[in-house]
Amino acid sequence: MGEGQTETEPLSLDVEIGGLGGDVTLADLFPPAWIQTHCDANSISEFIDSSGFEIDDQESFESIPDHEWDRHVSTCSEFEDWEAMLSAGVEQYVMNNLGPSDAESDEHAEESAEVRA
């Protein structure tokens, strides 16, 4: 993240989760406790900063070659690639925000997350 961007100004990506629509920030999907459990970082900002990529918005995020971002994810987290990390984050987000009964009725909510093609 750029120097002017802080945890109070989280990177926002357009993510559609189970038809909810709207903007969901990476901080929403990956709260500090989740990151600390699954990654070698204390926050999503720290995880992004450790990548060495300059990510200020969705466009700069999408400009990172998939194989390079996947390499960072596999090196600095328990996930093989970004898709696996994103799916796990979305699943947890849905469980926390919709509850188990709603999440079970939408078994494939994580598949509808549209951050990268």
N, C-alpha and C positions, 0 to 999 in steps of 0.2 A: 504494500500500500504506500501511497505517497506520503511525504512528511506531514502534509496537512490533514490527512485522513486518520481518524482515531477510532477506537472501539465505539464511541458514541455516534460515529458516522459510518456504519458498516457498509461494505460493498453490497449493493443491491443488484440481484440478477432476476430477470423475469423467469419465474418458475411456476408452472401450473401443476398443482398437486391435487389429484383426485377430483378435478373439476372445480377446485376452490378458486382458482384464478388469482390475480393480483400479484404484487411483488412480494417475494420472500427473500430476505437477506441471507447471505451465507452465515451470518451470526445466528439467525433464526434456525437454520438447518443444523448448524454445528456449534452449539453452545460450549462454553469452556469445559464443563465437566465431560461432555462427550469427546471433545478433542483430546483432553488429558487421558482419557481411557483408551482411545484408539490410535492416537498419533504421538509423534515425538515433538509436541508443542503444547503450550498452555492455552492457546486461543486460535481461532481461525486466522486472525491477523498475523500471528506469529508463524503459523504454518505457511501462509502465503509469502510472508517476508523471507522465510528460510529457503524459498524456491529460487530466489534470485531474479524472478521475473517482475517487471514493473506492471502491476495490475491496479488500475484506477477505476475501471468501469467494465461493463459487459463486453464491449468491443475489444479492449485490451486483453481480457481474459480469453475470449474466443480466438484471438490471434496467436495464442501459444500453440505450437504444434502438439497434437494429441499425444504423440509418443514421448515428447519431452515432459509434459505435465503428468502423464501416466508413470514415467520413471520417478518423478518427484514423489508422487503418491505412494508408489511401491517401496521407495527407499525410506520414507518418513512416516509411514503408517502401517497398519496391519492389513491393508487392502492391496490387491494386485493392481488395480487401476482406478481411475477417477469414476468410472461408471459404478463400480462396486462400492466405493466410498459414498458417492451420491445416493445410491439406492439405500444404503444403510442409514444415512442421515435422513432421507425422506421418510423411511419406515418409522424411525424414532419420532420424527416431527409429527407424523400422522397419529401415532399412538399417544403422544403427549397432548395433542391439540384436539383430537376427535374422540379419543377413548377407544378401547378395544372393540366394542360392538360396532361402531361406525367403521373402524379400520378393517374389521373382518368382512363387512359387507362390500368393501372395495378392495378386494384381495390384491389387485395389481396397481395400487395407487402409486407405488414407486416407479412403475413403468411409464407413468404419464408425466414424470418430471422431464421438462424440456429445457435443459440448459445448454447442451451441446449436441450437435447432430452427429 
